[in-house]
Every structure is written in C-alpha cells, then in structure tokens.
C-alpha cells in the first residue's frame, strides 16, 4: 500500500501554471473555479483520499506554493 498524504496549496502564491496538476500521478489536483486576489486560478486538491504523498507537485512548483504532508498510518509496503 502506498503512503497517504495531503496537499496544502497557498492560493495567493499560486499563479495557476498547473504544472502540479500535470505532475500528479493520481489526479488529486485540479484548477480552482475561483480566482485569487491576483486574478489567477490556482490549483486545488479535489481528491484528498487519492493522495499518495509522492511530492511530484511540490518538486515542479516554481512558486513554492505547495506543501505535501504524509499522514499517519500509511505504509509503503
């Protein structure tokens, strides 16, 4: 079983490039339907139960707007 995780995205820091959406292997992220104060449509987590805490979204984010958390109880066995 893979790790379980949670993604936190800073809406004000995200410029909506959506590199994270394309990098997510389990399709946890999508574009928001509401703009931030800069007028950008940031990424949002839409399927928290599918997150495996791989960190791909964190690695590709050019704005350092994403934090990935590994949740307790997950295993990589």
Secondary structure in CASP SS format (residue, H / E / C, confidence):
PFRMAT SS
TARGET T0000
AUTHOR 0000-0000-0000
METHOD secondary structure of the structure
MODEL  1
X C 1.00
X C 1.00
X C 1.00
X C 1.00
X E 1.00
X E 1.00
X E 1.00
X E 1.00
X E 1.00
X C 1.00
X C 1.00
X C 1.00
X C 1.00
X C 1.00
X C 1.00
X C 1.00
X C 1.00
X C 1.00
X H 1.00
X H 1.00
X H 1.00
X H 1.00
X H 1.00
X C 1.00
X C 1.00
X C 1.00
X C 1.00
X C 1.00
X E 1.00
X E 1.00
X E 1.00
X C 1.00
X C 1.00
X C 1.00
X C 1.00
X C 1.00
X C 1.00
X C 1.00
X C 1.00
X C 1.00
X C 1.00
X C 1.00
X E 1.00
X E 1.00
X E 1.00
X C 1.00
X C 1.00
X H 1.00
X H 1.00
X H 1.00
X C 1.00
X C 1.00
X C 1.00
X C 1.00
X C 1.00
X H 1.00
X H 1.00
X H 1.00
X H 1.00
X H 1.00
X C 1.00
X C 1.00
X C 1.00
X C 1.00
X C 1.00
X E 1.00
X E 1.00
X E 1.00
X E 1.00
X E 1.00
X C 1.00
X C 1.00
X C 1.00
X C 1.00
X C 1.00
X C 1.00
X C 1.00
END
